[in-house]
């Protein structure tokens, strides 16, 4: 269970599958799900990509959001933090709902 500290200071969980040098595919889950939403897609697509799925604050294994609402800008900063964490210069991004 890899995790990193987001710009907000809380810990965010992410899951990685696929070869280290492959093109990166980031999958962002819908509300009210978590990284498990992408279980079957990850199993298939990790044959071709380095698939990275992240739990947003308060979902799955990530830390709680606290007493304030998250904005789309906050969530975007978290995704950029994820890129830095995994060392990605570029990525294909897929998402659903809030993802």
C-alpha positions as CSV (number, residue, x, y, z in Angstrom):
1,X,0.0,0.0,0.0
2,X,2.1,3.0,-1.2
3,X,1.1,6.4,0.1
4,X,2.3,9.9,0.1
5,X,1.7,13.2,1.9
6,X,-0.6,15.5,-0.1
7,X,-0.2,19.3,-0.2
8,X,-2.9,19.4,2.5
9,X,-0.6,17.4,4.8
10,X,-2.7,14.3,5.0
11,X,-1.7,10.9,3.6
12,X,-3.2,9.6,0.4
13,X,-3.2,6.0,-0.7
14,X,-2.4,4.8,-4.2
15,X,-2.0,1.5,-6.0
16,X,0.4,0.7,-8.8
17,X,0.4,-2.2,-11.3
18,X,2.5,-2.7,-14.4
19,X,6.0,-2.3,-15.6
20,X,8.1,0.5,-14.2
21,X,9.1,2.0,-17.6
22,X,5.7,1.8,-19.2
23,X,3.5,4.8,-20.1
24,X,1.6,5.9,-17.0
25,X,-2.2,5.6,-16.8
26,X,-3.8,7.4,-13.8
27,X,-7.3,6.3,-12.8
28,X,-9.4,8.6,-10.6
29,X,-12.4,7.0,-8.9
30,X,-16.0,8.1,-8.7
31,X,-17.9,9.1,-5.5
32,X,-18.4,7.1,-3.2
33,X,-15.9,4.5,-4.4
34,X,-12.1,4.1,-4.1
35,X,-9.2,2.4,-6.0
36,X,-11.0,-0.9,-5.9
37,X,-13.4,0.5,-8.5
38,X,-10.7,0.0,-11.0
39,X,-9.8,-3.6,-10.1
40,X,-10.7,-5.2,-13.3
41,X,-9.4,-2.4,-15.6
42,X,-6.1,-2.4,-13.7
43,X,-5.7,-6.1,-14.1
44,X,-6.1,-5.8,-17.9
45,X,-4.5,-2.5,-18.6
46,X,-1.4,-3.1,-16.5
47,X,-0.3,-5.4,-19.3
48,X,0.2,-2.3,-21.4
49,X,0.6,0.6,-19.0
50,X,1.9,1.5,-15.5
51,X,-1.5,1.9,-14.0
52,X,-1.8,4.1,-10.9
53,X,-5.1,4.5,-9.0
54,X,-5.4,7.0,-6.1
55,X,-7.8,7.2,-3.2
56,X,-9.0,10.8,-2.7
57,X,-9.2,12.2,0.8
58,X,-11.7,10.3,3.0
59,X,-12.0,7.4,0.6
60,X,-10.5,3.9,0.8
61,X,-7.2,3.9,2.7
62,X,-6.5,7.6,2.4
63,X,-6.7,9.9,5.4
64,X,-9.8,12.0,6.3
65,X,-10.4,15.3,4.7
66,X,-10.9,17.0,8.1
67,X,-13.6,19.6,8.8
68,X,-13.5,21.4,5.4
69,X,-14.9,20.6,2.0
70,X,-12.4,19.8,-0.7
71,X,-12.6,21.8,-3.9
72,X,-11.8,20.6,-7.4
73,X,-8.6,22.7,-7.2
74,X,-7.6,20.8,-4.0
75,X,-8.2,17.5,-5.7
76,X,-6.2,18.6,-8.8
77,X,-3.2,19.6,-6.5
78,X,-3.4,16.1,-5.0
79,X,-3.2,14.5,-8.5
80,X,-0.2,16.7,-9.3
81,X,1.4,15.6,-6.1
82,X,0.8,12.0,-7.1
83,X,2.6,12.7,-10.4
84,X,5.6,14.0,-8.5
85,X,5.5,11.0,-6.1
86,X,5.6,8.4,-8.9
87,X,8.1,10.4,-11.0
88,X,5.7,10.8,-14.0
89,X,6.4,13.6,-16.5
90,X,3.2,12.8,-18.4
91,X,0.3,10.5,-18.0
92,X,-3.0,9.4,-19.6
93,X,-5.8,10.2,-17.1
94,X,-9.1,8.5,-16.8
95,X,-11.8,9.3,-14.3
96,X,-15.5,9.0,-13.5
97,X,-17.7,11.4,-11.6
98,X,-15.5,13.4,-9.3
99,X,-12.5,11.6,-10.8
